[in-house]
Amino acid sequence: MRRAHPAVILAVALLPAIVLLVTIDPLTPVLVGITCTTVLLWVAQPLPGAVRVLPLLGVVAVSAAGAFVVNALYGVPGGDLFAQWGFAQITERSVTLGAAQASRALAIGIPAVLLARSLVVSTLAAWLSSLRIVPPRFALATLIGIRLVPVIVSDVAETITARRARGLGVNPFAAAVTVIVVAIRRAVRMSEIAEIRGFASDRRVWSSFEPVRAWDVSVLLVAVLGVSVSIAVTVATGMWDVLRA
């Protein structure tokens, strides 16, 4: 299956977060999350050397479980009382709220994990900069920062190894200061190189630029239609609960 444009993949991954800003019912996150996850699995194949999905999904699952437990014990009381220990009360309303929060965490977290494993950042930065959605300097700085994350991770490992070789303990504060100093120096050098080579010029031609084609737009329309149907189903079942201030 053909890969969708990075901008479309990003938009589909953000759809659950946008929709769930206005509702707190437990059904909408399930339907919207399944819809967007299915679309991303269809058009967002993993990149070579992408991040490992299982550890990230584990983090999402633990976050969802924690949200359920906290809200079930200390959420808004209401309905039948199932159990009580001091200040902790498990009621029908608190369990419903806990299920809603857990499903929201899964609906937002799983598409975010799929986005992390398949997003071509260079193509997205080129598209945003070429269309003047973001300034070229911002796009380049963000792209360089993302590309330097593995380098910073290796700096941390090398700093810890060097301190141990000198007979010093692993002091997190001292290691962090060293890594920050090295990162700042590297950033200064990178900015000077970028200025010399004219990376921030408005006439710069991005080699990784890809236009959004009709097929990409159709993928986004399918995702929006699926989300709309999910909302309609929730409203039809009477479970739609608008978030109120």
KOLKOLKE-323870 format. One line per field, with one value per residue (C-alpha): residue number from 1; chain; x, y, z. Coordinates in nm, 4 decimals. Layout:
pos [NUM	...]
unit [A	...]
u [X	...]
v [Y	...]
w [Z	...]
//
This chain:
pos [1	2	3	4	5	6	7	8	9	10	11	12	13	14	15	16	17	18	19	20	21	22	23	24	25	26	27	28	29	30	31	32	33	34	35	36	37	38	39	40	41	42	43	44	45	46	47	48	49	50	51	52	53	54	55	56	57	58	59	60	61	62	63	64	65	66	67	68	69	70	71	72	73	74	75	76	77	78	79	80	81	82	83	84	85	86	87	88	89	90	91	92	93	94	95	96	97	98	99	100	101	102	103	104	105	106	107	108	109	110	111	112	113	114	115	116	117	118	119	120	121	122	123	124	125	126	127	128	129	130	131	132	133	134	135	136	137	138	139	140	141	142	143	144	145	146	147	148	149	150	151	152	153	154	155	156	157	158	159	160	161	162	163	164	165	166	167	168	169	170	171	172	173	174	175	176	177	178	179	180	181	182	183	184	185	186	187	188	189	190	191	192	193	194	195	196	197	198	199	200	201	202	203	204	205	206	207	208	209	210	211	212	213	214	215	216	217	218	219	220	221	222	223	224	225	226	227	228	229	230	231	232	233	234	235	236	237	238	239	240	241	242	243	244	245]
unit [A	A	A	A	A	A	A	A	A	A	A	A	A	A	A	A	A	A	A	A	A	A	A	A	A	A	A	A	A	A	A	A	A	A	A	A	A	A	A	A	A	A	A	A	A	A	A	A	A	A	A	A	A	A	A	A	A	A	A	A	A	A	A	A	A	A	A	A	A	A	A	A	A	A	A	A	A	A	A	A	A	A	A	A	A	A	A	A	A	A	A	A	A	A	A	A	A	A	A	A	A	A	A	A	A	A	A	A	A	A	A	A	A	A	A	A	A	A	A	A	A	A	A	A	A	A	A	A	A	A	A	A	A	A	A	A	A	A	A	A	A	A	A	A	A	A	A	A	A	A	A	A	A	A	A	A	A	A	A	A	A	A	A	A	A	A	A	A	A	A	A	A	A	A	A	A	A	A	A	A	A	A	A	A	A	A	A	A	A	A	A	A	A	A	A	A	A	A	A	A	A	A	A	A	A	A	A	A	A	A	A	A	A	A	A	A	A	A	A	A	A	A	A	A	A	A	A	A	A	A	A	A	A	A	A	A	A	A	A	A	A	A	A	A	A]
u [0.0000	0.1251	0.2491	0.0522	0.2065	0.3639	0.1293	-0.1706	-0.0264	0.0240	-0.3300	-0.4844	-0.2825	-0.4019	-0.7703	-0.8409	-0.6814	-0.8913	-1.2203	-1.1664	-1.1240	-1.5018	-1.6322	-1.5730	-1.7881	-1.6193	-1.7547	-1.6227	-1.2523	-1.2964	-1.4613	-1.2388	-0.9248	-1.0074	-1.0859	-0.7653	-0.5496	-0.6900	-0.6198	-0.2640	-0.1955	-0.3183	-0.1144	0.1708	0.4133	0.7104	1.0352	1.3657	1.5257	1.2079	1.1502	1.0464	0.6696	0.6167	0.7916	0.5977	0.2705	0.3572	0.3983	0.0617	-0.1062	0.0410	-0.0716	-0.4240	-0.4372	-0.3153	-0.5756	-0.8487	-0.7400	-0.6995	-1.0321	-1.2157	-1.0929	-1.1007	-1.3292	-1.6619	-1.8948	-2.2379	-2.4666	-2.4302	-2.1499	-1.9413	-1.6681	-1.5153	-1.1825	-1.1460	-1.1364	-1.1377	-1.4812	-1.5604	-1.8942	-2.0757	-1.9897	-1.6218	-1.5841	-1.7444	-1.5097	-1.2122	-1.3074	-1.3462	-1.0027	-0.8364	-0.9934	-0.8879	-0.5281	-0.5340	-0.7106	-0.4470	-0.1426	-0.1674	-0.1908	0.0978	0.3111	0.2227	0.3095	0.6512	0.7441	0.6400	0.6755	0.9323	1.0312	1.2455	0.9593	0.7174	0.9600	1.0168	0.6425	0.5684	0.8535	0.7833	0.4208	0.5277	0.3334	0.6411	0.9578	1.2540	1.4703	1.2195	1.1808	1.5549	1.6182	1.3519	1.4840	1.8431	1.7320	1.5475	1.8423	2.0760	1.8721	2.0669	2.3918	2.2857	2.1972	2.5462	2.6913	2.5183	2.6607	3.0111	2.9978	2.8997	3.1740	3.4345	3.3389	3.3636	3.7034	3.8283	3.7037	3.4170	3.0671	2.7719	2.6445	2.3294	2.3660	2.7317	2.6610	2.3651	2.5758	2.8462	2.5961	2.4213	2.7514	2.8484	2.5012	2.5173	2.8595	2.7372	2.4274	2.6410	2.8600	2.5570	2.3954	2.7131	2.7397	2.3731	2.4189	2.7306	2.5604	2.2493	2.0071	1.7739	1.7385	1.3837	1.4931	1.6143	1.5032	1.4093	1.5216	1.2837	0.9724	0.6677	0.3333	0.0053	-0.1693	-0.5307	-0.4713	-0.3380	-0.6421	-0.8696	-0.6973	-0.7598	-1.1231	-1.1712	-1.0333	-1.2533	-1.5575	-1.4831	-1.4478	-1.7734	-1.9529	-1.8062	-1.9435	-2.2813	-2.2949	-2.2130	-2.4830	-2.7359	-2.6687	-2.7190	-2.3683	-2.2334	-2.1243	-1.9930	-1.7130	-1.8341	-1.6222]
v [0.0000	0.3468	0.5677	0.8861	1.2324	1.3125	1.6084	1.3776	1.1236	1.4007	1.5312	1.1860	1.1286	1.4629	1.4007	1.2087	1.4801	1.7482	1.5600	1.4553	1.8173	1.8581	1.5310	1.3160	1.0110	0.6664	0.5611	0.8372	0.7727	0.4036	0.4639	0.7550	0.5766	0.2607	0.4658	0.6716	0.3726	0.1700	0.4512	0.4934	0.1203	0.1386	0.4347	0.4843	0.1966	0.1918	0.3490	0.1566	0.1898	0.3336	0.3526	0.0323	0.0262	-0.2242	-0.0235	0.2892	0.0979	-0.0342	0.3213	0.4153	0.1121	0.1885	0.5517	0.4419	0.1978	0.4657	0.7119	0.4528	0.3667	0.7279	0.8416	0.5316	0.5881	0.9665	1.0729	1.2510	1.0502	0.9596	0.6644	0.3372	0.3052	-0.0078	0.0276	0.2842	0.3102	0.6411	0.9157	0.6646	0.5885	0.3614	0.4709	0.4216	0.7740	0.7444	0.4128	0.5656	0.8638	0.6312	0.4309	0.7536	0.8799	0.5446	0.5212	0.8813	0.7959	0.4960	0.6868	0.9616	0.7526	0.4700	0.7022	0.9036	0.5874	0.4989	0.8565	0.8333	0.5169	0.6398	1.0201	1.1457	1.4656	1.6048	1.5822	1.7405	2.0263	2.0850	2.0929	2.3334	2.5646	2.5629	2.6610	2.9339	2.7692	2.7925	3.0022	2.8200	2.8894	2.7251	2.4231	2.3745	2.4225	2.1668	1.9191	1.9583	1.9213	1.5959	1.4582	1.5373	1.3473	1.0209	1.2200	1.3669	1.0187	0.9000	1.2067	1.0988	0.7470	0.8763	1.1241	0.8534	0.6229	0.8999	0.9801	0.6149	0.5841	0.8752	0.7063	0.9523	0.8534	0.8856	1.2274	1.3036	1.6808	1.6892	1.4639	1.6802	1.9989	1.8416	1.7219	2.0605	2.2441	2.0071	2.0407	2.4225	2.4253	2.1852	2.4004	2.7116	2.5334	2.3976	2.7424	2.8950	2.6214	2.6662	3.0435	3.0013	2.7538	2.9704	2.7206	2.9951	3.1678	3.2235	3.0958	2.7643	2.4562	2.1614	1.8319	1.6364	1.8376	1.6317	1.7890	1.6726	1.4776	1.3761	1.0333	1.1965	1.4222	1.1208	0.9481	1.2513	1.2687	0.9008	0.9632	1.2701	1.0795	0.7900	1.0273	1.1984	0.8631	0.7742	1.0958	1.0334	0.6834	0.8210	1.0858	0.8262	0.6021	0.8970	0.8692	1.1952	1.4068	1.7518	1.8816	2.1853	2.4508]
w [0.0000	-0.0900	0.1920	0.2529	0.2690	0.6092	0.6530	0.6083	0.8532	1.1081	1.0565	1.1012	1.4188	1.5591	1.4845	1.8105	2.0214	1.8487	1.8784	2.2399	2.3478	2.3448	2.4901	2.7979	2.7194	2.7058	2.3638	2.1376	2.2167	2.1365	1.7986	1.6984	1.8150	1.6188	1.3081	1.3113	1.4094	1.1190	0.8728	1.0029	0.9808	0.6219	0.4941	0.7468	0.7073	0.9478	0.8330	0.8284	1.1703	1.3224	1.6962	1.8702	1.8968	2.1780	2.4547	2.3568	2.3500	2.6953	2.8210	2.6703	2.8285	3.1716	3.1408	3.0488	3.3399	3.5795	3.4532	3.5071	3.8623	3.9758	3.8318	3.9531	4.3097	4.3317	4.0460	4.0651	4.2944	4.1649	4.1092	4.2946	4.5511	4.4844	4.7489	4.9828	5.1687	5.3498	5.0896	4.8011	4.6617	4.3694	4.2319	3.9053	3.7950	3.8897	3.7047	3.3958	3.4205	3.4656	3.1573	2.9600	3.0646	2.9932	2.6483	2.5769	2.6654	2.4315	2.1514	2.1582	2.2488	1.9939	1.6872	1.8337	1.8500	1.4902	1.3921	1.5605	1.3692	1.0240	1.0023	0.7493	0.9277	0.6454	0.3950	0.6405	0.7155	0.3435	0.2750	0.5615	0.4666	0.0914	0.1510	0.3970	0.6791	0.9003	0.8461	0.6879	0.9933	1.2251	0.9963	0.9658	1.3376	1.4243	1.1683	1.2886	1.6511	1.5779	1.3820	1.6736	1.9341	1.8797	1.9020	2.2368	2.3625	2.2684	2.4440	2.7647	2.7391	2.6613	2.9500	3.1976	3.0647	3.0905	3.4500	3.5458	3.3757	3.5865	3.9022	3.9522	4.0494	3.8139	3.9185	3.7140	3.7624	3.6534	3.3546	3.2531	3.2707	3.0529	2.7937	2.7855	2.7307	2.4480	2.2924	2.3020	2.1367	1.8689	1.8111	1.7640	1.5086	1.3256	1.3091	1.1673	0.9039	0.8113	0.7711	0.5565	0.3250	0.2929	0.4409	0.5645	0.2275	0.1013	-0.2409	-0.1036	-0.2976	-0.0784	-0.2303	-0.0060	-0.0979	-0.1935	-0.2888	-0.1413	-0.4152	-0.4662	-0.3126	0.0064	0.0277	-0.0152	0.2781	0.4974	0.3834	0.4701	0.8190	0.8710	0.7445	0.9795	1.2755	1.1802	1.1667	1.5075	1.6569	1.4944	1.6448	1.9899	1.9594	1.8371	2.1396	2.3757	2.5252	2.3808	2.6788	2.5945	2.8144	3.0056	3.1728]
//
